[in-house]
Amino acid sequence: MRVAWVCSVGGSPEQDAWRQLRAWAGPAGLLADPIAHPVFGFNNPAAAAGVPEYGYELWIGVDAEHQPPEPIGVKQFEGGVYAVTSCTLGPQMPERWKALLRWVHSSQHRWRRTTHELEHLVDPLAAPEAMTVELCLPVEE
C-alpha cells in the first residue's frame, strides 16, 4: 500500500501529527473515504521510561495521483498478517493492547516484531470520544 505520512515528536505528538495530516488530506477529500484511504498511526519513536517526549507517525493510503506537499512524505508499506481488536479512542487502549498481546501469546501465532503495530482509525472524521480504533498487532505462525 502506498501511504502519505507525517511524524511529530513531543509530549502529545498524536494531535500535532493529526493536524498536519488533516490540513492536506481533509481538503483533498481523502478523509471522507476511509475505505479507499485508510488512516493508520503508531508511536515512532516509542515512548521510553523517564523521557517525556515520544513520536507519533500517521499514514493515509493514497494512489499515485495524490502527491502531498512537503513535509508530508510518501512511502510503500508491504502489509502482512495482523491480529486485530477494536475499541474506542481513549484510556482503555493500553489495556486492549495488552489483551491482544496475551491472546497472540496463547495462540499458534507469535508477534512479528519486524514491522509496526498499527492503530487503524476506522472513521477518522468521527468525534474523538466516538472514534473506533482497530489495534493491529503484526503476527506470524
N, C-alpha and C positions, 0 to 999 in steps of 0.2 A: 504494500500500500504506500502510495506517495503521500507524504504529510508535510504541511507547513507547520513550523514550530517556533515557539518563543520560550525563553527561560529567564527567570528572575531569581535573585538571591536576596534574602533579607529575613526579618523577623516574622513576616507573614507574606511570603512570596506568591502564594496562590492568587491573591487578589490582584497583585501587580501584573502577573503573567496573564490573568484573565482580561484585565483592562487592555493590555497590548494586543492580545488576540482578537478580542471583541471589536476594537477600533477598526480593524481591517475586515475581519470575517463577517461582522454584522452588516455593514453597508454593502458588502459583496453578495449578500443573500445566502451565505453558506450556513449560518447558524439556523436558518429556517428549515433546513432539510437534514436532520441528524442521521438519517439512513444513508444518504449519499455522501455526507460529510461528517462522519463520526468524530467526536471530541474525546481525547484521552489525556490524562495527566499523570505525573509521577514525581516523586522527590528526586532532585538532581542538582547538586549533590545532596545525599541523605543527611538528615539531622544527626548530629553527634553529641554525645553526653558532654555537658558543660559548654557547648558552643551555641550561642543564642540565634545564630543565623544558619539557614539552610537554603537550598534551591528548590524550585518547582518548575518543571517543564510541561508545557501544554502543546498538544498536537491537534490538528484538524485534517481529516482526509481531504485531499484535493486532486484534481486531474491536471493534465498538462496545460490547460488553458488558464489556470489560476496561478499567476506569478505574484506573490506577495511582495510588498515593499520592504526594504531593509528597515529595521534589524530582524525582521521575520525571515527565517531560513526555510529551506526545503530539503527533505531527505527521504530515503526509502526505508520502510520498515518491513521486514520479512515475515513477521507474524509467528504463528506456531500454535501449539495446543495450550489451552488455559483452563484452569478450574475457576469457576465464576460463582459469585454470590452477589446479592444486591441488598442495598439498604438506602436510607435517605442520608443526604449530606448532613454531617453533624458529629457530635461527640461519640456516638456509638461506633464509628468507623474503625477505630483501633481494635475494639473487641471483635468486630466482624472479620477483620484481617486475621486475628489470632485464631478464630474459629475455622476459617478457611484453611489456614496452615495446619491446624490439628486434623482436619478432615483429610488433607492431602497425605499427611504422615500415616494415617490409618488406612489409606487406600493402596492400590497397586502402583500408584504414581509417586513421583518424587519431584520436589521443587527444582525447576530448571533455572539455575542462577546465572545463566549466560545472557539473559535479556532482562527487560524491565517488568516489574509488577505494574499494572496499569489500573487507573481509575477511569472508567468509561462514563461520561456524563450523558445519560440516556436522553434527556431533553435539556440541552444547555441553556435554553431560554426560560426554564421554569424558575420560580422564586426559590432562593436558597433553601428555605425551610421545607419546600415541597420537592426538591430535586432528588431524583433517583440516581444512584451511582452503582454501577456494576464494578465490583472489585475483581480483578483478573490476575490470577497467580499463574505464571508460566510453569507448565509441568511436562514431564516425560515419563514413560513407563520404565 
